[in-house]
Amino acid sequence: MTQKTDSEMQAKQGVSAPARADPVQHEYHMHIAADGRWFHEGSPIDRIQLVTLFASVLSCDEDGVYWLRTPVEYGRILVEDAPFVITAVEVRIVADHEQLVMTDNIGRTHLIGKEVPLVMKTGSAGDERPYIMLEKGLSALVSRPVFYELAEMSVAGPKGVGQGIWSGAQFFALEADGKQTP
């Protein structure tokens, strides 16, 4: 005997399934500081499991607005720079190529390459800052100690132009006007 779902049983009885309500906009009173710390109503969120949960529903739209979105509610949150910070880098050999693996402040690892590129952006003060670009429009700032590690392993770029690093058979420049190559 097969089990029927609630909606199948309701349909058989002539009762329609309840309509799913549209998500409701909510004011979260949350922000992420430039150092990657998350805050709610001005107090730090110290439980990494809670930050990881919030991070799983975080996105950034084309206008640079950050959103927490669940199936039932959504709301804007303020992000001072990038929502995550890269705290460690490791070099691995994958398919005969060096692959940089970066770890962020909530313990996730990211393979640097075509899908997760390293980019240099010029900040408002004219300083160059390294970021990795993540899914859902998100990014992670590469911390200063990790950037120094990258600088130590940097090499001249293709055709001797600029300095950068190789990861996943791609070159990533360590300067804002550098070029990324396949």
N, C-alpha and C positions, 0 to 999 in steps of 0.2 A: 504494500500500500504506500502510495506516495504522499508526502506532506505538502500541503498547499500553503502558500504565503498568505498573510492577512489580506493583502490587496486582491489576490485571486479569490479568496473566500468572500470578500465584500462584493466583488464584481458579480459573482455567482448569485449572491443574495440581492442584487440590484442596488447595493449601496456603493457609492463612489468613494474612492480613497480620498482622505483629506488633502486638500491642495497644500503644497509646500509654500510657505510664506517667503517672500523676498527677504534677503538679508537686511537687517536694520543697522543704520549708521549709529555708532556709539562713540562717545568721547572717552578715550583711554587714559588721558593725562600721563602719557609715557614719553620718554625721550631717551636717546642713546647719545652719550657723551663722545667727544672726539677720541677718547682713549678706549672706546669699546664697552664702557660700563653702561648697563641698562638701569633706568630709573622709573619708578611709578610714584606719582604725586610727590616728587622731590626726594624720595627715599630710594637708595640703591636696592636692586633686586639681587640678592646674594646667592640664591639657590640656582646653580648652573642648570639644573634640570628644567626649571621654569623658564630661564632665558632660552634654552634650547627649544622648548615647546613654542615660545613666542617666535623665535627665529624661523621655525618651520612654516609659519603662516605669514611671514613678512615678504613684501614685494615693493618695488619702486616703479612708478609709472614713467611715461615719456617726459613728463614735466618735472621730474625729480621729486615727486611727492611720495613719501613712504606710507604704506598701508599695512595694517594687520587685518587679514581677511579670513573669516571662518565661514562655513555654510550658513550660519544664522546671523552673524553680525560682522561689521567692518568699521574701521576708524583710522584716522590719520595719526601718525606719530612723528615727532621731530627727531631728526638725525643730524647731529652737528657736523659730521664729516662723512665717514663710512660706517655702516652698522657693525662691521667686524674688523678685527686687527689681526694681521699675520704675526704669530709669535715665534715660529720656528720654521726652518727649511732643512730639507734632507735631499741628498742626491742619490738616486737609484738608477740602475741600468735596466731599461725595459726595451725589449726588441732591438738590442744592439745600440740604443741611443741613451744618452743621459736624460733622465727625467727628474725635474725638480718637484718635490712633494712639499707643499706648504701646509702648516697647521695653523688654524685660527684660534681666537681666544675662547671658543666654546668647544674646542677639541676635535673639530672636523678637519679632514685632510682634503687637499685639492691638488690634482695633477696639473701642472702648468703646461699648457700647449694650446692647440687651436681652439678647443672648447672653453678653456679657462686661461685667457691670455694675461700677461703682465703688461701693464701700460704705465706710461709716465704722464702725469697731468700737471699743468702749471696752476698753483694755488693763487688765491687772491693777493697774497703778498709777493707774488712773482717767484716763489720757491717751487722747485720740481718735487713731486711726490709720487712714489710708486704705489700702484693698486693692482689687485687682480680682479678681473671682471667675472662675476658669478651669474647663475641663472636668476630669473625673475627680476632683472634689472639691478641686482645688488652688486656690491663691491666690498673689498676688504683692503684696508690700508696696510701696506707692508711696514712693520715697525722699523725704527731706526737701526736696532742691532741686526735684524735680518737683512736690511738693505746693505749694511756694511759687509755682511757675509757674501751677499751677491756681488758687491763691488770687488771683493777680494778674488772671486772666481771669474770675474769678467774678462772678456777677450775682445780683440778688435772685431768689428762687424764685417759682414760680407764686403769684399773689395776694400777692406781696411778702413771703412767709414764708421766712426763712432765706437763706443764701448757697449757691451751687453753680455747677455748670457744665452746659452742654448738650452732648450728643454723640449723634449718630444720632437726633435728634428726641426725646430723653429728657433729663430733668433729673436730675442727681445731686447731692444735698446734700453739702456739705463739713463737715457736723457730724453727730454720732452720732444725734441725734434728728430729723434732717431727713427729708423724705419724697422718694422717687423717684416720678416721674410719667411716664406714657406720653405 
